[in-house]
Amino acid sequence: MKMKLNCILLIDDDEPTNFLNKLAVEEMACTNHIKIIPGAREALDYLSCAGQPAPLNQDCPIPEIIFLDINMPAMDGWEFLQRYEALPEAQKSSIIVVMLTTSFNPEDELKARKIDAVKEFRNKPLTSTLLQDILKKYFPDRYKD
């Protein structure tokens, strides 16, 4: 990377998946912060904090990429996206949202493609190759092979 991303946010309730996803991000050494949040509600709270002016946001770096699971208890990825889209622009800025799922249901992918905030729909787990593809596509000015 020419310049690391500030933060990558992983939203998933599955601890082993978070472990593997974190390893892939660490392997790429492409970000200063990796934030793991096990629930959609907590992730919305985090984004509200990240959207605050400094120094109120010091513990909540704004993510450039969110990897979002679909199936989570209490609030799933779809509900998260509905509330995410209603957030003020300052709290979303130019975040790339990637749905990262085990779902092979074609309806899920079609639904995701209709949501403006979702830029990618990919299968778990996150790999360094997948992350590399996303970095090249969405951060070409910062990414270097």
Secondary structure, 3 states (H helix, E strand, C coil): CCCCEEEEEEECCCHHHHHHHHHHHHHHCCEEEEEEECCHHHHHHHHHHHCCCCCCCCCCCCCCEEEECCCCCCCCHHHHHHHHHCCCHHHHCCCEEEEEECCCCHHHHHHHHCCCCEEEEEECCCCHHHHHHHHHHHCCCCCCC
